Amino acid sequence: MEVEEAGGGVENAGKDEVEAEYHSHDFEWEDLRAEVESDPAFSYHLSPFPGPAASTASPPQPSSEAWRSFHRRHASGKFFKERRYLLKEFPELPNSKDCAKILEVGCGNGSTAVSILRKDTLEKANEIISNTKGVDIKDRFHPFLMDVSKEFFPDWLFCNACKSSHGNCHEMRKQLPDFLRENQCCVGGMDFITMIFTLSAIPFAIMPSTIEQCVSVLKPGGLLLFRDYGLYDMTMLRFLPHQRVGFWEYMRSDGTLSYFFTLDTLELEYCCVRSVNRKNGKKMQRVWVHGKFMKPTS
């Protein structure tokens, strides 16, 4: 997890980024659906998944250590590309009028944070920080490690007293970060929460409680920005029958999970992108889902 503060009112930085064409509807998802569902080779993806009572063997249990091992193997950062599409997909991030508090859930190797904090954004943030007395730039970032599917967020994000607007702030569950002054019990909630290819790595059964916890530290009117794998993405079609651990839920050989969302699962929009592998010339049809969810103001 990582908490960031970014300056608002800035443009997307870098000539390459400005000139880059953003693709989101290269093909129709319904056409891909018809193609997949008519192919007998993919029929096992569509069959009902047996429940616990019908299954003779217990499914393998996911472990957060599997993802730690994954990121250790890909620590160089070459595996993940910078997510430059984020500021185009979620323009609210760079266009916030004031300093915005962002909680990144599942920061991985930083490919999301780097994309948000481009050169011009960092310059704007430095300008704001320079004009703020007694605040050091290092106080604007506070990474912390936890398993969001099993643990609770620290109270210094948004304490119960401030959520209810009355009463005394109770004892913090985790040590207060340096940027909280003596008269502050928490940072007062998040303006944005990003969940970029994070929820699909969490067991489906505990996704609702994970989302509920994320929304709990949002300010009223704050946004949860979501992007993840969509149904019939090419990575889903590569999974073998024995890798199914649920309906549209799969486990890789390294123990990491992957779930593929539909528009029925959440109020989302499909993003369908066609790309070409430069090495072998093979066409790839990628499907993602994205959405923005605002916390009610009352």
ChimeraX commands (.cxc) that place a marker at each C-alpha (Angstrom):
marker #1 position 0.00,0.00,0.00 radius 0.5
marker #1 position 1.19,3.52,-0.60 radius 0.5
marker #1 position -0.14,6.92,0.33 radius 0.5
marker #1 position 0.77,9.77,-1.98 radius 0.5
marker #1 position -0.11,13.42,-2.23 radius 0.5
marker #1 position -0.11,14.93,-5.69 radius 0.5
marker #1 position -0.58,18.50,-6.85 radius 0.5
marker #1 position -3.58,19.24,-9.05 radius 0.5
marker #1 position -4.20,21.36,-12.12 radius 0.5
marker #1 position -1.39,19.90,-14.21 radius 0.5
marker #1 position -1.29,18.55,-17.73 radius 0.5
marker #1 position -0.11,15.12,-18.82 radius 0.5
marker #1 position 3.65,15.34,-19.10 radius 0.5
marker #1 position 6.05,14.32,-21.81 radius 0.5
marker #1 position 5.81,14.74,-25.58 radius 0.5
marker #1 position 5.47,11.02,-26.17 radius 0.5
marker #1 position 2.58,10.77,-23.74 radius 0.5
marker #1 position 0.72,13.74,-25.20 radius 0.5
marker #1 position 1.06,12.40,-28.75 radius 0.5
marker #1 position 0.29,8.80,-27.85 radius 0.5
marker #1 position -3.04,7.51,-29.10 radius 0.5
marker #1 position -5.21,5.94,-26.45 radius 0.5
marker #1 position -6.91,2.72,-27.51 radius 0.5
marker #1 position -9.90,1.30,-25.65 radius 0.5
marker #1 position -12.33,-0.03,-28.28 radius 0.5
marker #1 position -10.38,-1.80,-31.00 radius 0.5
marker #1 position -13.02,-4.51,-31.26 radius 0.5
marker #1 position -16.45,-5.39,-29.90 radius 0.5
marker #1 position -16.51,-7.60,-26.82 radius 0.5
marker #1 position -19.70,-9.32,-28.01 radius 0.5
marker #1 position -17.86,-10.48,-31.16 radius 0.5
marker #1 position -15.09,-11.97,-29.02 radius 0.5
marker #1 position -17.67,-13.60,-26.78 radius 0.5
marker #1 position -19.36,-15.29,-29.75 radius 0.5
marker #1 position -16.01,-16.53,-31.01 radius 0.5
marker #1 position -14.96,-17.98,-27.66 radius 0.5
marker #1 position -18.29,-19.56,-26.74 radius 0.5
marker #1 position -18.58,-21.31,-30.12 radius 0.5
marker #1 position -15.11,-22.87,-29.84 radius 0.5
marker #1 position -15.20,-26.34,-28.20 radius 0.5
marker #1 position -11.58,-25.89,-27.09 radius 0.5
marker #1 position -12.72,-23.23,-24.60 radius 0.5
marker #1 position -15.82,-25.05,-23.32 radius 0.5
marker #1 position -14.29,-25.79,-19.90 radius 0.5
marker #1 position -14.13,-22.06,-19.16 radius 0.5
marker #1 position -17.92,-21.90,-19.46 radius 0.5
marker #1 position -18.94,-24.98,-17.48 radius 0.5
marker #1 position -20.26,-24.50,-13.93 radius 0.5
marker #1 position -17.65,-24.87,-11.25 radius 0.5
marker #1 position -18.46,-27.51,-8.63 radius 0.5
marker #1 position -19.10,-26.20,-5.14 radius 0.5
marker #1 position -17.20,-27.38,-2.06 radius 0.5
marker #1 position -19.73,-30.15,-1.38 radius 0.5
marker #1 position -19.38,-31.59,-4.88 radius 0.5
marker #1 position -15.60,-31.45,-4.93 radius 0.5
marker #1 position -13.58,-34.33,-3.49 radius 0.5
marker #1 position -10.41,-32.30,-3.04 radius 0.5
marker #1 position -9.90,-28.98,-1.32 radius 0.5
marker #1 position -8.80,-26.22,-3.71 radius 0.5
marker #1 position -5.29,-24.86,-3.14 radius 0.5
marker #1 position -5.32,-21.85,-0.84 radius 0.5
marker #1 position -3.77,-18.61,-2.15 radius 0.5
marker #1 position -0.98,-17.01,-0.18 radius 0.5
marker #1 position 0.27,-13.43,-0.08 radius 0.5
marker #1 position 3.77,-14.93,-0.08 radius 0.5
marker #1 position 3.15,-16.05,-3.67 radius 0.5
marker #1 position 2.84,-12.42,-4.75 radius 0.5
marker #1 position 5.88,-11.39,-2.71 radius 0.5
marker #1 position 7.88,-14.07,-4.53 radius 0.5
marker #1 position 6.45,-12.88,-7.83 radius 0.5
marker #1 position 7.59,-9.31,-7.26 radius 0.5
marker #1 position 11.00,-10.44,-6.05 radius 0.5
marker #1 position 11.45,-12.29,-9.35 radius 0.5
marker #1 position 10.46,-9.17,-11.28 radius 0.5
marker #1 position 12.16,-6.59,-9.06 radius 0.5
marker #1 position 13.99,-4.95,-11.98 radius 0.5
marker #1 position 10.77,-3.33,-13.19 radius 0.5
marker #1 position 11.19,-4.57,-16.78 radius 0.5
marker #1 position 8.24,-6.95,-16.50 radius 0.5
marker #1 position 5.68,-4.16,-16.01 radius 0.5
marker #1 position 5.39,-1.19,-18.32 radius 0.5
marker #1 position 4.57,2.27,-17.07 radius 0.5
marker #1 position 0.79,2.74,-17.09 radius 0.5
marker #1 position 0.63,5.96,-19.05 radius 0.5
marker #1 position -3.01,5.41,-19.97 radius 0.5
marker #1 position -4.13,6.07,-16.39 radius 0.5
marker #1 position -4.22,9.87,-16.65 radius 0.5
marker #1 position -6.28,9.55,-19.84 radius 0.5
marker #1 position -8.61,6.99,-18.35 radius 0.5
marker #1 position -8.89,8.80,-15.01 radius 0.5
marker #1 position -8.44,12.54,-15.73 radius 0.5
marker #1 position -9.65,13.35,-12.21 radius 0.5
marker #1 position -6.18,12.47,-10.91 radius 0.5
marker #1 position -4.17,15.28,-12.60 radius 0.5
marker #1 position -7.07,17.74,-12.65 radius 0.5
marker #1 position -7.71,17.88,-8.92 radius 0.5
marker #1 position -7.78,21.55,-7.90 radius 0.5
marker #1 position -6.14,21.02,-4.52 radius 0.5
marker #1 position -3.54,18.68,-3.10 radius 0.5
marker #1 position -5.10,15.25,-3.32 radius 0.5
marker #1 position -4.45,12.32,-1.01 radius 0.5
marker #1 position -4.18,9.07,-2.95 radius 0.5
marker #1 position -4.12,5.57,-1.51 radius 0.5
marker #1 position -2.69,3.08,-3.96 radius 0.5
marker #1 position -3.85,-0.43,-3.05 radius 0.5
marker #1 position -1.43,-2.95,-4.51 radius 0.5
marker #1 position 1.48,-0.70,-5.53 radius 0.5
marker #1 position 3.58,-3.57,-6.97 radius 0.5
marker #1 position 6.70,-2.20,-8.63 radius 0.5
marker #1 position 5.38,1.37,-8.78 radius 0.5
marker #1 position 4.16,1.37,-12.39 radius 0.5
marker #1 position 0.96,3.13,-11.32 radius 0.5
marker #1 position 2.54,5.74,-9.05 radius 0.5
marker #1 position 5.22,6.63,-11.61 radius 0.5
marker #1 position 2.55,7.16,-14.26 radius 0.5
marker #1 position 0.59,9.52,-12.01 radius 0.5
marker #1 position 3.66,11.43,-10.84 radius 0.5
marker #1 position 5.10,12.42,-14.19 radius 0.5
marker #1 position 7.72,15.16,-14.53 radius 0.5
marker #1 position 5.34,18.16,-14.60 radius 0.5
marker #1 position 3.28,16.70,-11.76 radius 0.5
marker #1 position 6.35,16.33,-9.59 radius 0.5
marker #1 position 7.40,19.89,-10.35 radius 0.5
marker #1 position 3.95,21.14,-9.36 radius 0.5
marker #1 position 4.06,19.03,-6.18 radius 0.5
marker #1 position 7.49,20.46,-5.30 radius 0.5
marker #1 position 6.13,23.98,-5.79 radius 0.5
marker #1 position 3.21,23.29,-3.45 radius 0.5
marker #1 position 5.48,21.68,-0.86 radius 0.5
marker #1 position 7.94,24.59,-1.04 radius 0.5
marker #1 position 5.10,26.97,-0.22 radius 0.5
marker #1 position 4.00,24.86,2.75 radius 0.5
marker #1 position 5.89,25.71,5.90 radius 0.5
marker #1 position 7.27,22.87,7.97 radius 0.5
marker #1 position 6.47,20.10,5.48 radius 0.5
marker #1 position 9.27,18.06,3.91 radius 0.5
marker #1 position 8.88,16.27,0.56 radius 0.5
marker #1 position 9.57,12.91,2.19 radius 0.5
marker #1 position 6.45,13.40,4.30 radius 0.5
marker #1 position 4.31,13.25,1.17 radius 0.5
marker #1 position 4.82,9.50,0.70 radius 0.5
marker #1 position 4.23,6.78,3.21 radius 0.5
marker #1 position 4.46,3.21,1.86 radius 0.5
marker #1 position 3.34,0.43,4.18 radius 0.5
marker #1 position 2.98,-3.32,3.80 radius 0.5
marker #1 position -0.15,-5.30,4.62 radius 0.5
marker #1 position -2.41,-7.97,3.16 radius 0.5
marker #1 position -5.56,-6.00,2.38 radius 0.5
marker #1 position -7.57,-9.23,2.07 radius 0.5
marker #1 position -6.79,-10.23,5.69 radius 0.5
marker #1 position -5.74,-7.12,7.63 radius 0.5
marker #1 position -7.28,-3.74,8.45 radius 0.5
marker #1 position -6.04,-0.40,7.23 radius 0.5
marker #1 position -4.24,1.65,9.90 radius 0.5
marker #1 position -6.41,4.16,11.74 radius 0.5
marker #1 position -4.18,7.06,10.75 radius 0.5
marker #1 position -5.76,6.97,7.28 radius 0.5
marker #1 position -9.23,7.78,8.57 radius 0.5
marker #1 position -9.92,7.13,12.24 radius 0.5
marker #1 position -13.33,6.14,13.57 radius 0.5
marker #1 position -13.65,9.38,15.52 radius 0.5
marker #1 position -13.31,11.46,12.36 radius 0.5
marker #1 position -15.67,9.17,10.46 radius 0.5
marker #1 position -18.38,9.77,13.02 radius 0.5
marker #1 position -17.35,13.42,13.61 radius 0.5
marker #1 position -17.61,13.06,17.37 radius 0.5
marker #1 position -15.90,11.41,20.30 radius 0.5
marker #1 position -12.24,10.94,21.08 radius 0.5
marker #1 position -9.85,9.23,18.73 radius 0.5
marker #1 position -9.03,5.78,20.05 radius 0.5
marker #1 position -5.58,4.23,20.11 radius 0.5
marker #1 position -4.01,3.71,16.69 radius 0.5
marker #1 position -3.48,0.15,15.52 radius 0.5
marker #1 position -0.23,1.03,13.79 radius 0.5
marker #1 position 2.50,3.54,14.51 radius 0.5
marker #1 position 1.68,7.05,13.39 radius 0.5
marker #1 position 3.68,8.28,10.38 radius 0.5
marker #1 position 5.99,11.25,10.81 radius 0.5
marker #1 position 3.84,13.61,8.77 radius 0.5
marker #1 position 1.02,13.56,11.33 radius 0.5
marker #1 position 1.46,16.45,13.72 radius 0.5
marker #1 position 0.62,16.32,17.43 radius 0.5
marker #1 position -2.83,17.79,16.87 radius 0.5
marker #1 position -3.74,15.32,14.12 radius 0.5
marker #1 position -5.17,11.88,14.76 radius 0.5
marker #1 position -5.37,10.88,11.08 radius 0.5
marker #1 position -4.99,12.29,7.57 radius 0.5
marker #1 position -8.76,12.70,7.32 radius 0.5
marker #1 position -9.49,10.18,4.61 radius 0.5
marker #1 position -8.49,9.68,0.99 radius 0.5
marker #1 position -9.56,11.70,-2.04 radius 0.5
marker #1 position -8.73,8.82,-4.38 radius 0.5
marker #1 position -8.09,5.11,-4.06 radius 0.5
marker #1 position -6.58,3.24,-6.98 radius 0.5
marker #1 position -7.06,-0.50,-7.43 radius 0.5
marker #1 position -5.20,-1.27,-10.65 radius 0.5
marker #1 position -5.03,-5.03,-11.35 radius 0.5
marker #1 position -5.30,-5.67,-7.60 radius 0.5
marker #1 position -8.78,-7.02,-6.89 radius 0.5
marker #1 position -8.38,-9.93,-9.32 radius 0.5
marker #1 position -5.49,-11.21,-7.17 radius 0.5
marker #1 position -7.77,-11.54,-4.13 radius 0.5
marker #1 position -9.99,-14.61,-3.59 radius 0.5
marker #1 position -13.46,-13.91,-4.98 radius 0.5
marker #1 position -15.19,-14.79,-1.71 radius 0.5
marker #1 position -13.54,-11.93,0.19 radius 0.5
marker #1 position -13.66,-9.30,-2.55 radius 0.5
marker #1 position -16.77,-7.58,-1.08 radius 0.5
marker #1 position -15.18,-7.10,2.36 radius 0.5
marker #1 position -11.97,-5.83,0.72 radius 0.5
marker #1 position -13.90,-3.23,-1.29 radius 0.5
marker #1 position -15.89,-2.24,1.80 radius 0.5
marker #1 position -12.67,-1.62,3.71 radius 0.5
marker #1 position -11.26,0.52,0.90 radius 0.5
marker #1 position -14.43,2.63,0.72 radius 0.5
marker #1 position -14.31,3.11,4.50 radius 0.5
marker #1 position -11.16,5.27,4.27 radius 0.5
marker #1 position -12.48,7.39,1.38 radius 0.5
marker #1 position -13.72,10.89,2.08 radius 0.5
marker #1 position -17.38,11.48,1.23 radius 0.5
marker #1 position -17.35,12.29,-2.47 radius 0.5
marker #1 position -14.01,10.51,-2.94 radius 0.5
marker #1 position -13.40,8.21,-5.90 radius 0.5
marker #1 position -12.32,4.59,-6.10 radius 0.5
marker #1 position -10.61,4.10,-9.48 radius 0.5
marker #1 position -10.66,0.52,-10.70 radius 0.5
marker #1 position -9.07,-1.36,-13.61 radius 0.5
marker #1 position -8.62,-5.12,-13.95 radius 0.5
marker #1 position -8.93,-8.19,-16.17 radius 0.5
marker #1 position -12.12,-8.70,-18.18 radius 0.5
marker #1 position -13.89,-11.89,-19.22 radius 0.5
marker #1 position -12.31,-13.64,-22.23 radius 0.5
marker #1 position -9.07,-11.72,-22.03 radius 0.5
marker #1 position -6.39,-13.75,-23.81 radius 0.5
marker #1 position -4.68,-14.56,-20.49 radius 0.5
marker #1 position -7.88,-16.26,-19.30 radius 0.5
marker #1 position -8.05,-18.43,-22.40 radius 0.5
marker #1 position -4.50,-19.65,-21.75 radius 0.5
marker #1 position -5.40,-21.23,-18.41 radius 0.5
marker #1 position -5.80,-25.02,-18.42 radius 0.5
marker #1 position -8.73,-26.90,-16.87 radius 0.5
marker #1 position -6.78,-27.98,-13.77 radius 0.5
marker #1 position -5.96,-24.32,-13.00 radius 0.5
marker #1 position -9.60,-23.40,-12.36 radius 0.5
marker #1 position -10.26,-22.76,-8.67 radius 0.5
marker #1 position -13.65,-21.08,-9.13 radius 0.5
marker #1 position -16.00,-19.74,-11.77 radius 0.5
marker #1 position -13.80,-17.39,-13.83 radius 0.5
marker #1 position -11.16,-17.72,-11.12 radius 0.5
marker #1 position -7.78,-19.35,-11.78 radius 0.5
marker #1 position -4.52,-20.09,-10.01 radius 0.5
marker #1 position -1.18,-19.85,-11.81 radius 0.5
marker #1 position 1.58,-22.38,-11.29 radius 0.5
marker #1 position 3.36,-19.94,-8.95 radius 0.5
marker #1 position 0.35,-19.80,-6.60 radius 0.5
marker #1 position -0.96,-16.36,-7.62 radius 0.5
marker #1 position -4.66,-15.88,-8.35 radius 0.5
marker #1 position -6.43,-14.25,-11.25 radius 0.5
marker #1 position -10.14,-13.46,-11.57 radius 0.5
marker #1 position -11.83,-12.16,-14.72 radius 0.5
marker #1 position -14.64,-9.64,-14.29 radius 0.5
marker #1 position -17.84,-9.17,-16.26 radius 0.5
marker #1 position -20.11,-6.17,-16.46 radius 0.5
marker #1 position -22.53,-8.14,-14.29 radius 0.5
marker #1 position -19.99,-8.34,-11.45 radius 0.5
marker #1 position -19.64,-4.59,-11.04 radius 0.5
marker #1 position -20.83,-1.45,-12.80 radius 0.5
marker #1 position -17.98,-1.41,-15.28 radius 0.5
marker #1 position -17.05,-0.80,-18.89 radius 0.5
marker #1 position -15.11,-3.15,-21.14 radius 0.5
marker #1 position -11.84,-1.94,-22.63 radius 0.5
marker #1 position -10.97,-4.03,-25.70 radius 0.5
marker #1 position -7.49,-3.57,-27.15 radius 0.5
marker #1 position -5.89,-5.41,-30.06 radius 0.5
marker #1 position -2.09,-5.49,-30.14 radius 0.5
marker #1 position 0.60,-7.39,-32.01 radius 0.5
marker #1 position 3.54,-9.28,-30.53 radius 0.5
marker #1 position 6.59,-7.72,-32.20 radius 0.5
marker #1 position 8.62,-10.93,-31.93 radius 0.5
marker #1 position 6.23,-13.42,-33.52 radius 0.5
marker #1 position 3.67,-11.16,-35.17 radius 0.5
marker #1 position 0.81,-12.83,-33.28 radius 0.5
marker #1 position -2.31,-10.74,-32.72 radius 0.5
marker #1 position -3.45,-10.42,-29.11 radius 0.5
marker #1 position -6.94,-9.44,-27.98 radius 0.5
marker #1 position -6.84,-7.96,-24.51 radius 0.5
marker #1 position -9.95,-7.31,-22.43 radius 0.5
marker #1 position -9.96,-5.16,-19.33 radius 0.5
marker #1 position -12.69,-3.59,-17.25 radius 0.5
marker #1 position -12.57,-0.17,-15.67 radius 0.5
marker #1 position -14.83,1.96,-13.58 radius 0.5
marker #1 position -15.09,4.91,-11.20 radius 0.5
marker #1 position -17.04,4.66,-7.96 radius 0.5
marker #1 position -17.89,7.71,-5.84 radius 0.5
marker #1 position -18.54,7.46,-2.11 radius 0.5
marker #1 position -21.87,9.12,-1.25 radius 0.5
marker #1 position -21.56,12.54,0.30 radius 0.5
marker #1 position -24.20,11.79,2.92 radius 0.5
marker link #1:1,2 radius 0.2
marker link #1:2,3 radius 0.2
marker link #1:3,4 radius 0.2
marker link #1:4,5 radius 0.2
marker link #1:5,6 radius 0.2
marker link #1:6,7 radius 0.2
marker link #1:7,8 radius 0.2
marker link #1:8,9 radius 0.2
marker link #1:9,10 radius 0.2
marker link #1:10,11 radius 0.2
marker link #1:11,12 radius 0.2
marker link #1:12,13 radius 0.2
marker link #1:13,14 radius 0.2
marker link #1:14,15 radius 0.2
marker link #1:15,16 radius 0.2
marker link #1:16,17 radius 0.2
marker link #1:17,18 radius 0.2
marker link #1:18,19 radius 0.2
marker link #1:19,20 radius 0.2
marker link #1:20,21 radius 0.2
marker link #1:21,22 radius 0.2
marker link #1:22,23 radius 0.2
marker link #1:23,24 radius 0.2
marker link #1:24,25 radius 0.2
marker link #1:25,26 radius 0.2
marker link #1:26,27 radius 0.2
marker link #1:27,28 radius 0.2
marker link #1:28,29 radius 0.2
marker link #1:29,30 radius 0.2
marker link #1:30,31 radius 0.2
marker link #1:31,32 radius 0.2
marker link #1:32,33 radius 0.2
marker link #1:33,34 radius 0.2
marker link #1:34,35 radius 0.2
marker link #1:35,36 radius 0.2
marker link #1:36,37 radius 0.2
marker link #1:37,38 radius 0.2
marker link #1:38,39 radius 0.2
marker link #1:39,40 radius 0.2
marker link #1:40,41 radius 0.2
marker link #1:41,42 radius 0.2
marker link #1:42,43 radius 0.2
marker link #1:43,44 radius 0.2
marker link #1:44,45 radius 0.2
marker link #1:45,46 radius 0.2
marker link #1:46,47 radius 0.2
marker link #1:47,48 radius 0.2
marker link #1:48,49 radius 0.2
marker link #1:49,50 radius 0.2
marker link #1:50,51 radius 0.2
marker link #1:51,52 radius 0.2
marker link #1:52,53 radius 0.2
marker link #1:53,54 radius 0.2
marker link #1:54,55 radius 0.2
marker link #1:55,56 radius 0.2
marker link #1:56,57 radius 0.2
marker link #1:57,58 radius 0.2
marker link #1:58,59 radius 0.2
marker link #1:59,60 radius 0.2
marker link #1:60,61 radius 0.2
marker link #1:61,62 radius 0.2
marker link #1:62,63 radius 0.2
marker link #1:63,64 radius 0.2
marker link #1:64,65 radius 0.2
marker link #1:65,66 radius 0.2
marker link #1:66,67 radius 0.2
marker link #1:67,68 radius 0.2
marker link #1:68,69 radius 0.2
marker link #1:69,70 radius 0.2
marker link #1:70,71 radius 0.2
marker link #1:71,72 radius 0.2
marker link #1:72,73 radius 0.2
marker link #1:73,74 radius 0.2
marker link #1:74,75 radius 0.2
marker link #1:75,76 radius 0.2
marker link #1:76,77 radius 0.2
marker link #1:77,78 radius 0.2
marker link #1:78,79 radius 0.2
marker link #1:79,80 radius 0.2
marker link #1:80,81 radius 0.2
marker link #1:81,82 radius 0.2
marker link #1:82,83 radius 0.2
marker link #1:83,84 radius 0.2
marker link #1:84,85 radius 0.2
marker link #1:85,86 radius 0.2
marker link #1:86,87 radius 0.2
marker link #1:87,88 radius 0.2
marker link #1:88,89 radius 0.2
marker link #1:89,90 radius 0.2
marker link #1:90,91 radius 0.2
marker link #1:91,92 radius 0.2
marker link #1:92,93 radius 0.2
marker link #1:93,94 radius 0.2
marker link #1:94,95 radius 0.2
marker link #1:95,96 radius 0.2
marker link #1:96,97 radius 0.2
marker link #1:97,98 radius 0.2
marker link #1:98,99 radius 0.2
marker link #1:99,100 radius 0.2
marker link #1:100,101 radius 0.2
marker link #1:101,102 radius 0.2
marker link #1:102,103 radius 0.2
marker link #1:103,104 radius 0.2
marker link #1:104,105 radius 0.2
marker link #1:105,106 radius 0.2
marker link #1:106,107 radius 0.2
marker link #1:107,108 radius 0.2
marker link #1:108,109 radius 0.2
marker link #1:109,110 radius 0.2
marker link #1:110,111 radius 0.2
marker link #1:111,112 radius 0.2
marker link #1:112,113 radius 0.2
marker link #1:113,114 radius 0.2
marker link #1:114,115 radius 0.2
marker link #1:115,116 radius 0.2
marker link #1:116,117 radius 0.2
marker link #1:117,118 radius 0.2
marker link #1:118,119 radius 0.2
marker link #1:119,120 radius 0.2
marker link #1:120,121 radius 0.2
marker link #1:121,122 radius 0.2
marker link #1:122,123 radius 0.2
marker link #1:123,124 radius 0.2
marker link #1:124,125 radius 0.2
marker link #1:125,126 radius 0.2
marker link #1:126,127 radius 0.2
marker link #1:127,128 radius 0.2
marker link #1:128,129 radius 0.2
marker link #1:129,130 radius 0.2
marker link #1:130,131 radius 0.2
marker link #1:131,132 radius 0.2
marker link #1:132,133 radius 0.2
marker link #1:133,134 radius 0.2
marker link #1:134,135 radius 0.2
marker link #1:135,136 radius 0.2
marker link #1:136,137 radius 0.2
marker link #1:137,138 radius 0.2
marker link #1:138,139 radius 0.2
marker link #1:139,140 radius 0.2
marker link #1:140,141 radius 0.2
marker link #1:141,142 radius 0.2
marker link #1:142,143 radius 0.2
marker link #1:143,144 radius 0.2
marker link #1:144,145 radius 0.2
marker link #1:145,146 radius 0.2
marker link #1:146,147 radius 0.2
marker link #1:147,148 radius 0.2
marker link #1:148,149 radius 0.2
marker link #1:149,150 radius 0.2
marker link #1:150,151 radius 0.2
marker link #1:151,152 radius 0.2
marker link #1:152,153 radius 0.2
marker link #1:153,154 radius 0.2
marker link #1:154,155 radius 0.2
marker link #1:155,156 radius 0.2
marker link #1:156,157 radius 0.2
marker link #1:157,158 radius 0.2
marker link #1:158,159 radius 0.2
marker link #1:159,160 radius 0.2
marker link #1:160,161 radius 0.2
marker link #1:161,162 radius 0.2
marker link #1:162,163 radius 0.2
marker link #1:163,164 radius 0.2
marker link #1:164,165 radius 0.2
marker link #1:165,166 radius 0.2
marker link #1:166,167 radius 0.2
marker link #1:167,168 radius 0.2
marker link #1:168,169 radius 0.2
marker link #1:169,170 radius 0.2
marker link #1:170,171 radius 0.2
marker link #1:171,172 radius 0.2
marker link #1:172,173 radius 0.2
marker link #1:173,174 radius 0.2
marker link #1:174,175 radius 0.2
marker link #1:175,176 radius 0.2
marker link #1:176,177 radius 0.2
marker link #1:177,178 radius 0.2
marker link #1:178,179 radius 0.2
marker link #1:179,180 radius 0.2
marker link #1:180,181 radius 0.2
marker link #1:181,182 radius 0.2
marker link #1:182,183 radius 0.2
marker link #1:183,184 radius 0.2
marker link #1:184,185 radius 0.2
marker link #1:185,186 radius 0.2
marker link #1:186,187 radius 0.2
marker link #1:187,188 radius 0.2
marker link #1:188,189 radius 0.2
marker link #1:189,190 radius 0.2
marker link #1:190,191 radius 0.2
marker link #1:191,192 radius 0.2
marker link #1:192,193 radius 0.2
marker link #1:193,194 radius 0.2
marker link #1:194,195 radius 0.2
marker link #1:195,196 radius 0.2
marker link #1:196,197 radius 0.2
marker link #1:197,198 radius 0.2
marker link #1:198,199 radius 0.2
marker link #1:199,200 radius 0.2
marker link #1:200,201 radius 0.2
marker link #1:201,202 radius 0.2
marker link #1:202,203 radius 0.2
marker link #1:203,204 radius 0.2
marker link #1:204,205 radius 0.2
marker link #1:205,206 radius 0.2
marker link #1:206,207 radius 0.2
marker link #1:207,208 radius 0.2
marker link #1:208,209 radius 0.2
marker link #1:209,210 radius 0.2
marker link #1:210,211 radius 0.2
marker link #1:211,212 radius 0.2
marker link #1:212,213 radius 0.2
marker link #1:213,214 radius 0.2
marker link #1:214,215 radius 0.2
marker link #1:215,216 radius 0.2
marker link #1:216,217 radius 0.2
marker link #1:217,218 radius 0.2
marker link #1:218,219 radius 0.2
marker link #1:219,220 radius 0.2
marker link #1:220,221 radius 0.2
marker link #1:221,222 radius 0.2
marker link #1:222,223 radius 0.2
marker link #1:223,224 radius 0.2
marker link #1:224,225 radius 0.2
marker link #1:225,226 radius 0.2
marker link #1:226,227 radius 0.2
marker link #1:227,228 radius 0.2
marker link #1:228,229 radius 0.2
marker link #1:229,230 radius 0.2
marker link #1:230,231 radius 0.2
marker link #1:231,232 radius 0.2
marker link #1:232,233 radius 0.2
marker link #1:233,234 radius 0.2
marker link #1:234,235 radius 0.2
marker link #1:235,236 radius 0.2
marker link #1:236,237 radius 0.2
marker link #1:237,238 radius 0.2
marker link #1:238,239 radius 0.2
marker link #1:239,240 radius 0.2
marker link #1:240,241 radius 0.2
marker link #1:241,242 radius 0.2
marker link #1:242,243 radius 0.2
marker link #1:243,244 radius 0.2
marker link #1:244,245 radius 0.2
marker link #1:245,246 radius 0.2
marker link #1:246,247 radius 0.2
marker link #1:247,248 radius 0.2
marker link #1:248,249 radius 0.2
marker link #1:249,250 radius 0.2
marker link #1:250,251 radius 0.2
marker link #1:251,252 radius 0.2
marker link #1:252,253 radius 0.2
marker link #1:253,254 radius 0.2
marker link #1:254,255 radius 0.2
marker link #1:255,256 radius 0.2
marker link #1:256,257 radius 0.2
marker link #1:257,258 radius 0.2
marker link #1:258,259 radius 0.2
marker link #1:259,260 radius 0.2
marker link #1:260,261 radius 0.2
marker link #1:261,262 radius 0.2
marker link #1:262,263 radius 0.2
marker link #1:263,264 radius 0.2
marker link #1:264,265 radius 0.2
marker link #1:265,266 radius 0.2
marker link #1:266,267 radius 0.2
marker link #1:267,268 radius 0.2
marker link #1:268,269 radius 0.2
marker link #1:269,270 radius 0.2
marker link #1:270,271 radius 0.2
marker link #1:271,272 radius 0.2
marker link #1:272,273 radius 0.2
marker link #1:273,274 radius 0.2
marker link #1:274,275 radius 0.2
marker link #1:275,276 radius 0.2
marker link #1:276,277 radius 0.2
marker link #1:277,278 radius 0.2
marker link #1:278,279 radius 0.2
marker link #1:279,280 radius 0.2
marker link #1:280,281 radius 0.2
marker link #1:281,282 radius 0.2
marker link #1:282,283 radius 0.2
marker link #1:283,284 radius 0.2
marker link #1:284,285 radius 0.2
marker link #1:285,286 radius 0.2
marker link #1:286,287 radius 0.2
marker link #1:287,288 radius 0.2
marker link #1:288,289 radius 0.2
marker link #1:289,290 radius 0.2
marker link #1:290,291 radius 0.2
marker link #1:291,292 radius 0.2
marker link #1:292,293 radius 0.2
marker link #1:293,294 radius 0.2
marker link #1:294,295 radius 0.2
marker link #1:295,296 radius 0.2
marker link #1:296,297 radius 0.2
marker link #1:297,298 radius 0.2
view
